[in-house]
């Protein structure tokens, strides 16, 4: 373990959850690859380091300690080799662009219309809880085959799984400082199993076109299915990361556009600009802010930092997307900035499988919202607060409009 600067030893989980940007700005300037005691691992904070490590043959994917405690094994984000290839082979086909193009509009647009119709005549709404999150979870829930699970239940599941996954604080001995913080995740998983187990029983003998049914059957010998214990950790990954990412990406894009009224007006007038607005929103506040990790497969030296074999490095993509070596004034939302690549969806062979799907959920959601309420404004009487370090988004986002 390398020596740390004294201020790094004082970093707390509370300040990271409330606002990680000041800490990570200082890390980028003073120690872009540093061991952070409260996280019990090294942290990469610049775009160059995150991209280098994510694509290096000297590192493999690994799930964070708190993530492993939450999801179990083998979760797709924390395995390598043949298991990783098999898990990706069951989740990737339905998320390929050509496949998503075939059904995404028919899936997402009716969902978005249904939710916006519930409040469009009210003149006010919390866009996170009433629109962005429900559209996000309903779209993926229906894709997975969880059509009969309410959107409120899906939202509750991903919030509790998120709180568990990001309960990452450890003491000097590497023990969790708040072991009780995993209880809510355990309870959510028990509820998920109670709902999904009967569905797996059904899909085992009566497969259909739902994603989970395909996970069970695709690529398996005749008469065999994948074991549910093999599938569940990756399902938990989806019910957290994939459930929250489009909704929080959409919400962050709205917050960003509210800071630039002229850009909001331009997007409403010309919906073809929405994908560019979303890309900047994902960069500006990355929904998966610092939830992925790699482990060194041999001794590695990056810059002046020596990483012994087996060193875990958190890839802080939210920090990388604010790297001043890449972006001018990165803390500002500006959809007119040059369209440089960002790392909101990760990089390398563990990059997010749902990039194309998530972007289209966001696009369709904003299209329907702006079509129904073109005079949307942020409620100036309510502050916008963001929360989270592993996963980050606004909570809530109150808006008003003339009816």
C-alpha positions as CSV (number, residue, x, y, z in Angstrom):
1,X,0.0,0.0,0.0
2,X,1.4,3.4,-0.9
3,X,1.5,6.3,1.6
4,X,-1.3,8.8,1.2
5,X,-1.5,12.5,1.5
6,X,-2.9,13.4,5.0
7,X,-6.1,15.0,3.7
8,X,-6.9,11.8,1.7
9,X,-6.9,9.9,5.0
10,X,-9.7,12.2,6.2
11,X,-12.1,11.7,3.3
12,X,-15.5,10.4,4.6
13,X,-18.3,8.5,3.0
14,X,-20.7,11.3,4.0
15,X,-18.9,13.9,2.0
16,X,-18.6,11.6,-1.0
17,X,-22.3,10.9,-1.0
18,X,-23.3,14.5,-0.6
19,X,-20.9,16.0,-3.2
20,X,-17.9,14.0,-4.4
21,X,-16.7,16.7,-6.9
22,X,-14.5,18.8,-4.6
23,X,-12.7,15.7,-3.3
24,X,-12.2,14.3,-6.8
25,X,-11.1,17.6,-8.3
26,X,-8.3,17.7,-5.7
27,X,-7.4,14.1,-6.3
28,X,-7.1,14.8,-10.1
29,X,-4.8,17.7,-9.3
30,X,-2.6,16.1,-6.5
31,X,-3.0,12.4,-6.6
32,X,-4.9,11.1,-9.7
33,X,-4.2,7.5,-8.7
34,X,-4.3,7.2,-4.9
35,X,-5.2,4.8,-2.2
36,X,-8.3,6.1,-0.3
37,X,-8.5,4.5,3.1
38,X,-12.3,4.9,3.6
39,X,-12.9,3.0,0.3
40,X,-10.2,0.4,1.0
41,X,-8.9,0.7,-2.5
42,X,-7.0,2.8,-5.0
43,X,-9.1,5.3,-7.0
44,X,-8.4,6.5,-10.5
45,X,-9.9,10.0,-11.2
46,X,-8.7,11.2,-14.6
47,X,-10.0,10.4,-18.0
48,X,-6.7,9.1,-19.2
49,X,-6.2,6.8,-16.2
50,X,-9.7,5.4,-16.2
51,X,-9.6,4.7,-19.9
52,X,-6.1,3.2,-19.7
53,X,-6.9,0.9,-16.8
54,X,-10.3,-0.2,-18.3
55,X,-8.6,-1.3,-21.5
56,X,-5.4,-2.7,-20.1
57,X,-4.5,-6.4,-20.3
58,X,-2.9,-6.0,-16.9
59,X,-6.3,-5.5,-15.2
60,X,-9.4,-7.6,-15.0
61,X,-13.0,-6.7,-13.9
62,X,-13.8,-7.1,-10.3
63,X,-16.9,-6.2,-8.3
64,X,-16.3,-3.8,-5.4
65,X,-16.4,-5.3,-1.9
66,X,-19.7,-3.7,-1.1
67,X,-21.0,-4.7,-4.5
68,X,-20.1,-8.3,-4.0
69,X,-21.8,-8.2,-0.6
70,X,-24.9,-6.8,-2.2
71,X,-25.2,-8.8,-5.5
72,X,-23.3,-12.1,-4.7
73,X,-21.4,-14.0,-7.4
74,X,-21.1,-14.4,-10.3
75,X,-22.4,-10.9,-11.2
76,X,-21.6,-9.9,-14.8
77,X,-19.7,-6.8,-13.7
78,X,-17.2,-8.7,-11.6
79,X,-16.2,-11.8,-13.6
80,X,-13.8,-12.5,-16.4
81,X,-13.0,-15.1,-19.0
82,X,-15.5,-17.8,-19.9
83,X,-18.0,-16.8,-17.2
84,X,-18.0,-13.2,-18.4
85,X,-18.4,-14.3,-22.0
86,X,-21.3,-16.5,-21.1
87,X,-23.1,-13.9,-19.0
88,X,-22.6,-11.3,-21.7
89,X,-23.8,-13.7,-24.3
90,X,-27.1,-14.0,-22.6
91,X,-27.6,-10.3,-21.9
92,X,-26.1,-8.6,-25.0
93,X,-28.2,-9.9,-27.9
94,X,-31.4,-8.1,-27.0
95,X,-29.4,-4.9,-26.5
96,X,-27.7,-4.8,-29.9
97,X,-28.6,-1.6,-31.8
98,X,-30.3,-3.5,-34.6
99,X,-32.4,-5.4,-32.1
100,X,-33.2,-2.3,-29.9
101,X,-34.3,-0.3,-33.0
102,X,-36.9,-3.0,-33.7
103,X,-38.8,-2.6,-30.5
104,X,-37.7,0.3,-28.4
105,X,-40.2,2.9,-29.6
106,X,-43.1,0.5,-29.3
107,X,-42.0,-0.4,-25.7
108,X,-41.0,3.0,-24.3
109,X,-43.2,5.6,-26.0
110,X,-46.6,4.3,-24.6
111,X,-45.0,4.1,-21.2
112,X,-43.7,7.7,-21.3
113,X,-47.1,8.9,-22.6
114,X,-49.0,7.2,-19.9
115,X,-46.9,8.7,-17.1
116,X,-46.9,12.3,-18.6
117,X,-50.7,12.1,-18.9
118,X,-50.9,11.6,-15.2
119,X,-49.6,15.0,-14.3
120,X,-49.6,17.2,-17.5
121,X,-52.7,19.1,-16.4
122,X,-51.5,19.6,-12.8
123,X,-49.1,22.5,-13.6
124,X,-46.4,21.0,-11.4
125,X,-44.6,17.7,-10.8
126,X,-41.5,16.1,-9.2
127,X,-40.0,14.9,-12.5
128,X,-37.7,12.4,-10.8
129,X,-40.4,10.4,-8.8
130,X,-43.3,11.0,-11.2
131,X,-41.7,10.6,-14.5
132,X,-37.9,9.9,-15.1
133,X,-37.6,7.0,-12.7
134,X,-41.0,5.4,-13.4
135,X,-40.4,5.5,-17.2
136,X,-36.9,4.0,-16.7
137,X,-38.0,1.2,-14.4
138,X,-41.1,0.4,-16.3
139,X,-39.3,0.1,-19.7
140,X,-36.7,-2.3,-18.3
141,X,-39.1,-4.1,-16.1
142,X,-41.3,-4.9,-19.1
143,X,-38.3,-5.9,-21.1
144,X,-37.2,-8.3,-18.4
145,X,-40.6,-9.8,-18.1
146,X,-41.6,-8.2,-14.8
147,X,-44.7,-6.6,-16.3
148,X,-46.8,-7.3,-13.2
149,X,-44.4,-5.7,-10.7
150,X,-45.5,-2.1,-10.1
151,X,-43.1,0.7,-11.0
152,X,-43.2,1.9,-7.4
153,X,-41.9,-1.5,-6.3
154,X,-39.2,-1.5,-9.0
155,X,-38.1,2.0,-7.9
156,X,-38.0,0.9,-4.2
157,X,-35.9,-2.2,-5.1
158,X,-33.3,-0.2,-7.0
159,X,-33.0,2.5,-4.3
160,X,-32.5,-0.1,-1.6
161,X,-30.0,-2.0,-3.7
162,X,-28.2,1.2,-4.4
163,X,-27.9,2.1,-0.8
164,X,-26.5,-1.3,-0.1
165,X,-24.1,-1.3,-3.0
166,X,-22.6,2.1,-2.0
167,X,-22.3,1.2,1.6
168,X,-18.6,1.0,0.9
169,X,-16.9,2.5,4.0
170,X,-14.3,0.4,5.7
171,X,-12.1,0.7,8.7
172,X,-8.3,0.2,9.0
173,X,-8.8,-3.5,9.1
174,X,-10.9,-3.5,5.9
175,X,-14.1,-4.3,7.7
176,X,-17.3,-2.5,6.8
177,X,-18.0,0.4,9.2
178,X,-21.8,0.1,8.7
179,X,-22.7,-3.6,8.3
180,X,-26.3,-2.8,9.1
181,X,-26.4,-0.8,5.8
182,X,-26.7,-4.1,3.9
183,X,-29.9,-5.1,5.5
184,X,-32.1,-3.1,3.2
185,X,-30.4,-4.7,0.2
186,X,-30.8,-8.2,1.6
187,X,-34.5,-7.5,2.2
188,X,-34.9,-6.2,-1.3
189,X,-33.3,-9.3,-2.7
190,X,-35.6,-11.5,-0.7
191,X,-38.6,-9.7,-2.1
192,X,-37.2,-10.0,-5.6
193,X,-36.7,-13.7,-5.3
194,X,-40.2,-14.2,-3.9
195,X,-41.5,-12.5,-7.1
196,X,-39.1,-13.9,-9.7
197,X,-38.8,-17.5,-8.5
198,X,-42.3,-18.4,-9.6
199,X,-41.7,-16.7,-13.0
200,X,-38.5,-18.7,-13.4
201,X,-40.5,-21.9,-12.7
202,X,-42.9,-20.9,-15.4
203,X,-40.3,-19.8,-18.0
204,X,-38.3,-23.0,-17.4
205,X,-41.2,-25.0,-19.0
206,X,-42.9,-22.3,-21.0
207,X,-40.3,-19.9,-22.4
208,X,-41.4,-16.6,-23.9
209,X,-39.8,-13.6,-25.4
210,X,-38.9,-11.9,-22.0
211,X,-35.3,-11.2,-21.4
212,X,-35.1,-13.4,-18.3
213,X,-36.6,-16.3,-20.2
214,X,-33.9,-15.8,-22.8
215,X,-31.3,-15.8,-20.1
216,X,-32.5,-19.1,-18.9
217,X,-32.6,-20.9,-22.3
218,X,-30.4,-19.2,-24.9
219,X,-27.3,-21.2,-25.8
220,X,-28.2,-24.1,-23.5
221,X,-28.5,-27.8,-24.6
222,X,-31.9,-29.1,-25.4
223,X,-34.0,-29.5,-22.2
224,X,-31.5,-27.6,-20.0
225,X,-31.7,-24.1,-18.5
226,X,-29.2,-22.0,-16.6
227,X,-29.4,-22.3,-12.9
228,X,-31.3,-19.5,-11.2
229,X,-28.5,-19.0,-8.7
230,X,-26.2,-18.3,-11.6
231,X,-28.6,-15.7,-13.0
232,X,-29.7,-13.9,-9.9
233,X,-26.5,-11.8,-9.3
234,X,-26.6,-10.4,-12.8
235,X,-30.4,-9.8,-12.4
236,X,-29.6,-7.8,-9.3
237,X,-27.1,-5.8,-11.3
238,X,-29.8,-5.0,-13.8
239,X,-32.4,-4.1,-11.2
240,X,-30.0,-1.5,-9.8
241,X,-27.7,-0.1,-12.5
242,X,-29.9,-0.6,-15.6
243,X,-33.0,0.5,-13.7
244,X,-31.6,3.8,-12.5
245,X,-29.3,4.8,-15.3
246,X,-31.8,6.0,-17.9
247,X,-34.0,7.7,-15.4
248,X,-31.2,9.6,-13.7
249,X,-29.5,10.4,-17.0
250,X,-32.8,11.9,-18.1
251,X,-33.3,13.8,-14.9
252,X,-29.7,15.2,-14.9
253,X,-30.1,16.3,-18.5
254,X,-33.2,18.2,-17.5
255,X,-31.4,19.9,-14.6
256,X,-28.6,20.9,-16.9
257,X,-31.0,22.3,-19.5
258,X,-32.7,24.3,-16.8
259,X,-29.4,26.0,-16.1
260,X,-29.3,27.0,-19.8
261,X,-32.8,28.3,-20.7
262,X,-31.7,29.1,-24.3
263,X,-30.5,25.5,-24.8
264,X,-33.8,24.2,-23.3
265,X,-35.7,26.3,-25.7
266,X,-33.6,25.1,-28.6
267,X,-34.2,21.4,-27.7
268,X,-37.9,21.9,-27.3
269,X,-38.1,23.7,-30.7
270,X,-35.9,21.1,-32.4
271,X,-36.2,17.6,-30.9
272,X,-33.4,16.3,-33.1
273,X,-31.1,18.0,-30.6
274,X,-32.3,15.8,-27.7
275,X,-29.6,13.1,-28.2
276,X,-26.9,15.8,-27.9
277,X,-28.5,17.2,-24.8
278,X,-28.6,13.7,-23.2
279,X,-24.9,13.1,-24.1
280,X,-23.9,16.2,-22.2
281,X,-26.2,15.4,-19.4
282,X,-24.6,12.0,-19.0
283,X,-21.2,13.6,-19.0
284,X,-22.2,16.4,-16.6
285,X,-23.6,14.1,-14.0
286,X,-22.8,10.5,-14.8
287,X,-25.5,8.2,-13.3
288,X,-23.0,5.4,-12.7
289,X,-20.5,7.8,-11.0
290,X,-18.0,5.5,-9.4
291,X,-19.4,2.0,-9.2
292,X,-17.0,-0.1,-11.3
293,X,-13.6,-1.5,-10.4
294,X,-10.6,-3.4,-11.8
295,X,-8.0,-5.6,-10.2
296,X,-4.3,-5.7,-11.3
297,X,-3.3,-9.2,-12.5
298,X,0.4,-8.5,-11.9
299,X,2.6,-5.8,-10.4
300,X,2.0,-2.6,-12.4
301,X,3.4,1.0,-12.2
302,X,1.2,3.8,-13.5
303,X,3.0,7.1,-13.4
304,X,4.8,7.2,-10.1
305,X,2.3,4.8,-8.3
306,X,3.2,1.2,-7.8
307,X,0.3,-1.2,-7.7
308,X,1.1,-4.7,-6.5
309,X,-0.6,-7.6,-8.1
310,X,-4.1,-7.9,-6.7
311,X,-4.6,-4.1,-6.2
312,X,-8.2,-3.0,-6.6
313,X,-8.8,0.3,-8.4
314,X,-12.1,2.1,-8.5
315,X,-12.7,3.8,-11.9
316,X,-14.4,7.1,-11.1
317,X,-16.0,7.8,-14.4
318,X,-18.0,10.8,-13.0
319,X,-14.7,12.4,-12.0
320,X,-13.1,11.5,-15.4
321,X,-16.0,13.3,-17.1
322,X,-15.0,16.5,-15.3
323,X,-11.3,16.3,-16.2
324,X,-10.1,19.7,-17.3
325,X,-7.5,18.0,-19.5
326,X,-10.4,16.9,-21.7
327,X,-13.2,19.4,-21.1
328,X,-13.3,23.2,-20.8
329,X,-15.4,24.3,-17.8
330,X,-16.5,20.7,-17.1
331,X,-18.7,21.7,-14.1
332,X,-21.0,23.7,-16.5
333,X,-23.7,22.0,-18.5
334,X,-23.3,23.0,-22.1
335,X,-24.8,20.9,-24.9
336,X,-23.0,23.1,-27.5
337,X,-19.5,22.0,-26.4
338,X,-17.6,19.9,-28.9
339,X,-19.0,16.3,-28.9
340,X,-16.0,14.7,-27.2
341,X,-16.3,11.1,-26.0
342,X,-17.3,10.7,-22.4
343,X,-17.0,7.7,-20.0
344,X,-20.5,7.6,-18.5
345,X,-21.0,4.1,-19.8
346,X,-17.5,2.9,-19.0
347,X,-14.9,1.5,-21.4
348,X,-13.3,-1.8,-22.3
349,X,-14.9,-5.2,-22.3
350,X,-16.9,-4.4,-19.1
351,X,-18.5,-1.3,-20.6
352,X,-22.2,-1.0,-20.0
353,X,-24.2,-3.4,-22.2
354,X,-27.2,-1.1,-22.3
355,X,-25.6,2.0,-23.8
356,X,-27.9,2.1,-26.9
357,X,-31.0,1.1,-24.9
358,X,-30.4,3.7,-22.2
359,X,-29.9,6.5,-24.6
360,X,-33.1,5.7,-26.4
361,X,-35.1,5.5,-23.2
362,X,-33.8,9.0,-22.3
363,X,-34.5,10.3,-25.8
364,X,-38.1,9.0,-26.1
365,X,-38.8,10.1,-22.5
366,X,-37.7,13.7,-23.2
367,X,-39.4,13.8,-26.6
368,X,-42.8,12.9,-24.9
369,X,-42.2,15.3,-22.0
370,X,-41.4,18.3,-24.2
371,X,-44.2,17.5,-26.7
372,X,-46.7,17.4,-23.9
373,X,-45.3,20.3,-21.8
374,X,-43.3,22.7,-24.0
375,X,-43.4,25.5,-21.4
376,X,-41.7,23.4,-18.7
377,X,-39.7,25.4,-16.1
378,X,-37.8,24.5,-13.0
379,X,-39.6,25.4,-9.8
380,X,-37.5,28.3,-8.6
381,X,-38.9,27.9,-5.1
382,X,-37.3,24.5,-4.7
383,X,-33.6,23.6,-4.6
384,X,-32.2,20.9,-6.8
385,X,-30.1,18.5,-4.7
386,X,-28.0,15.6,-6.1
387,X,-27.1,12.6,-4.0
388,X,-24.7,9.7,-4.4
389,X,-21.2,8.8,-5.1
390,X,-21.4,5.3,-6.6
391,X,-24.6,6.2,-8.4
392,X,-25.7,9.9,-8.7
393,X,-28.7,11.8,-9.7
394,X,-31.1,14.6,-8.6
395,X,-33.5,14.0,-5.8
396,X,-36.1,15.4,-6.4
397,X,-36.6,17.8,-9.4
398,X,-39.6,20.0,-9.1
399,X,-40.9,21.7,-12.2
400,X,-43.9,24.0,-13.0
401,X,-45.7,25.1,-16.1
402,X,-48.8,27.0,-17.1
403,X,-51.8,24.8,-17.9
